[in-house]
Amino acid sequence: MADLTPDGPSVRIAAQMAFLTEADRLKSVLRASKLADGSRRENSGEHSWHLALYAMTLADHAPEGVDITRVMRMLILHDLVEIDTGDVPIHSKNGSVHHSAATMAAEARAAERIFGLLPEDQAASFRALWLEFEAGESPDAVFARSLDRLQPVMQNIAGGGGSWLEYSVTWPQLKERVGVKIARGAPELWDWVREKARPWFPHQD
Amino acid sequence: MADLTPDGPSVRIAAQMAFLTEADRLKSVLRASKLADGSRRENSGEHSWHLALYAMTLADHAPEGVDITRVMRMLILHDLVEIDTGDVPIHSKNGSVHHSAATMAAEARAAERIFGLLPEDQAASFRALWLEFEAGESPDAVFARSLDRLQPVMQNIAGGGGSWLEYSVTWPQLKERVGVKIARGAPELWDWVREKARPWFPHQD
């Protein structure tokens, strides 16, 4: 029989399972980016898997001192708040809403609710990792954010322009909203991908 | 300018990016299990993300000595071969095809091709991790496989019976094909989930 005392293992497992089942909803949050074959929009659950694989695969381009394991954990958690807030595309409304004060406040409330489903110790540690990613200051967070910017660029290149066409993104906007951030954590990856992205923005400085 | 010499970093990055873009196709491989809300079938990309989150969240139920980081890496890679082979549902054809010799040979060829897109050192280390998962003998692989069996049970409970109804699964079959394997790596998780699953199989021993 399962132990049903208040502090028993089954109470802890029940909280963890409630969190894991709630997390399933991230698979229904759609992003601006499409799959590489252009067939449909990507959801934030599969995007998070892809980013964890990016971290494993591109680890040798991380600056010294970056802990790839922590980067993977951050990337697995980083979008969970979108269950409540939805994805805010980086190029939507000409870049004005991504990371706005209103968006950030809504995301903080979402983190409180969603991580709050977990046992207290885990709620605190998962939320701390999410906050570190959001702050984007630690070396691990800077590298994680570079990958989060790099992956949609690769999807757009593979899939015929994708969200760049939809949002009429210009080359200066791509460099400012995306390139600077990829270069901050992973300069040699930006050097490489810049050359692949450049032909999609002809006749622009 | 990117370095285009044969051993230069840009050749390595190009191979890594080719692998990451090929990996995107896992988001189009559909599984028997549905999302927790029953709205559609789950794909193997988002399933792999969910399992990495399972590993992070349920780490305290792993046997001593299990390295959760390696478990997460295994789970992120474990289904990539399905890009070539498709998912083989555990309950399909009355359980006869999952892990059959023919299935395993096809998966080995797929691993050769897909991990072979990477630079040689990474191809070897990713394939070794996948083989360890497939063999299911090391403590890390045993725990990873327990989670891979546990997650669809939770999806079926949340989503109204899901693949159990579709494949007319019986309680003895569930215990044999699924329960034994969850219990092997995570006995207290099987104790907990068995009680939740049991009511879905009334009037069966």
Interface residues (C-beta under 8 A of the other chain):
Chain A: A2 P9 S10 R12 I13 A14 Q16 M17 F19 L20 T21 A23 D24 R25 L26 K27 S28 L35 A36 D37 S39 E42 N43 G45 E46 S48 W49 H50 A52 L53 Y54 M56 T57 L58 D60 H61 T69 M72 R73 I76 L77 L118 Q122 F126 Q151 M154 Q155 A158 E188 L189 D191 W192 V193 E195
Chain B: A2 P9 S10 R12 I13 A14 Q16 M17 F19 L20 T21 A23 D24 R25 L26 K27 S28 L35 A36 D37 S39 E42 N43 G45 E46 S48 W49 H50 A52 L53 Y54 M56 T57 L58 D60 H61 T69 M72 R73 I76 L77 L118 Q122 F126 Q151 M154 Q155 A158 E188 L189 D191 W192 V193 E195
